[in-house]
Amino acid sequence: MEGEPEAPARAAIDLGPQCPNCGEPWLRPTNLPGRYRCVYCLHRFELTSVCPNCGEHSTIVRMSSTAILKCNSCGDSMLQPI
């Protein structure tokens, strides 16, 4: 209707990185450096320094909460199931 204010646009909510197994955004770091667990499907993963897709080597900052989980060269996941 005319004269009514528009509803505010909803901002996308970032729930965290997506799980390589189930695709849900519930991948969380564990108490072990470089290890992650999906709280949805409970699969565990380890951050590797060599990309399983292209073989590119990357430095891992294991204690950082902002760890890069994707290869800088090809964009594939640097997480491997354990």
C-alpha positions in Angstrom: 0.0 0.0 0.0 1.1 3.5 -0.5 2.5 5.4 2.4 3.7 2.4 4.3 7.4 2.1 5.1 9.3 -0.7 3.5 10.4 -3.5 5.7 14.2 -3.4 6.5 16.3 -5.7 4.5 17.5 -8.7 6.5 21.2 -9.1 6.7 22.6 -12.5 6.1 23.7 -14.2 9.3 27.1 -16.0 9.2 26.8 -19.1 11.2 30.4 -20.2 10.5 32.3 -22.3 7.9 30.4 -25.0 6.0 31.1 -28.7 6.8 32.8 -30.5 3.9 30.7 -33.6 4.7 27.1 -32.3 5.1 27.4 -28.7 3.9 25.8 -27.3 7.0 27.4 -24.1 8.5 28.2 -25.7 11.8 32.0 -26.4 11.5 33.7 -25.4 14.8 37.3 -25.6 16.0 38.1 -28.2 18.7 40.5 -27.8 21.6 43.2 -29.4 19.4 45.0 -26.9 17.1 44.1 -27.4 13.4 41.2 -29.8 14.2 37.5 -29.1 13.5 34.2 -30.9 14.1 30.8 -30.3 12.6 28.3 -30.0 15.4 25.5 -31.1 13.0 26.9 -34.4 11.6 29.7 -34.8 14.1 32.4 -35.5 11.5 36.0 -34.5 12.4 38.5 -32.8 10.1 42.1 -31.7 10.2 43.6 -28.6 8.6 46.4 -29.7 6.2 49.3 -27.7 4.9 49.2 -29.2 1.4 46.1 -28.8 -0.8 44.6 -32.3 -1.6 43.3 -30.9 -4.9 46.3 -29.1 -6.5 49.2 -29.9 -4.1 50.0 -26.2 -3.3 51.6 -25.7 0.1 50.2 -23.2 2.5 51.4 -22.0 5.9 49.0 -22.9 8.7 48.4 -20.6 11.6 46.9 -23.3 13.8 46.2 -21.2 16.9 44.3 -18.5 14.9 40.5 -18.4 15.2 40.6 -16.9 11.6 42.3 -19.9 10.0 42.0 -20.0 6.2 40.2 -23.3 5.4 40.5 -22.9 1.6 43.5 -23.2 -0.7 44.8 -19.8 -1.9 45.6 -21.3 -5.3 42.6 -23.3 -6.4 40.0 -22.5 -3.7 39.4 -26.1 -2.6 39.1 -27.1 1.0 42.3 -27.7 3.0 40.3 -29.9 5.5 40.8 -33.6 5.5 38.5 -36.1 7.3 40.1 -37.9 10.3 
